[in-house]
């Protein structure tokens, strides 16, 4: 009698999904608290932009070291360690009273969150066969959208009753509890006590097996500067790097300035803005799931990676241009429509981590994932400050034009630079 194939990879995917939700809660709660912090500490928009971007100073700069760390430390140990310390930094935000201290806390959160997405990508690469990988990436990436869609109103209500300091304390405590849960339940495939041989065979019975990945990791434990040079030596990698910067710029607008845009520029009240702000995140959630499952379905039907993987990204980048439409209407419904359409496009394009799984040499997935997220993370360091300057007089129109320009640049990078989607041979 054939052994029943377990489905433990989906349990692991659920763990990653919830971790991403908590990860983005701790990134975005500053945007919910921004107006209250600005009033209490008498901040200018430029100062607020600096606080928004501080997270990305360390997050971006530590992506490459974080990616290297992911190649050497098991996720069961690394992830809880990171979660505890970024959650403590989140909690401490509730006790500070100066711009400098807030910036310091944001820098600390960025530092400990830096390895998180390379770690997510490594886990999915280990647990899922290539033909299911875009769907798995779409599911955990959707956590950042669906989490924010439902958490934004919830975070606003928490702040309404407990103040902005209570908001940070609650957020931090949630992360600490989840770190313990992760340590208890996560295992690598070969270490999982309840995975069947049939599922292990299904995961590994591919052109490039998980078992080969494990062997390679054990054989190449010495870091080389030549490897780092390789991460910057291929045009197709620069295509996805640049595309990730452009993709991240639209996302970081919603993660930081969006509530301020609705409240101060569009004149919506605090509670109402929270529920309207959830609509673009729901649109992005639909977009990323549609892209992931459609992409994998096309692969299973024999379509090339150029069509199956690149088409959702190219279409998504073009749809993201629609954010400019919000500059030409004062109707609240139409403003939310254009912003939701743009963020739906951002969601469609957000399966970009699949290109790291497909393009990077297997032994360098963590390193190249770190470089990829480093350049993408630069958008979170640069764009909030740029928007702070562009909107200093209260007019957000130039800021939305800036975001639209970057969306078109991202489209061109995937169209012209990435080329054939195949693994780089060293």
Helices and strands as residue ranges (DSSP letters): H 8-41, H 45-61, H 63-72, H 75-92, G 93-95, H 99-113, H 116-127, H 130-185, G 189-191, H 197-204, H 210-219, H 225-231, H 235-256, H 258-260, I 261-265, H 270-300, H 305-308, H 310-320, G 321-328, H 332-348, G 349-351, H 353-359, G 362-364, H 365-390, H 397-416
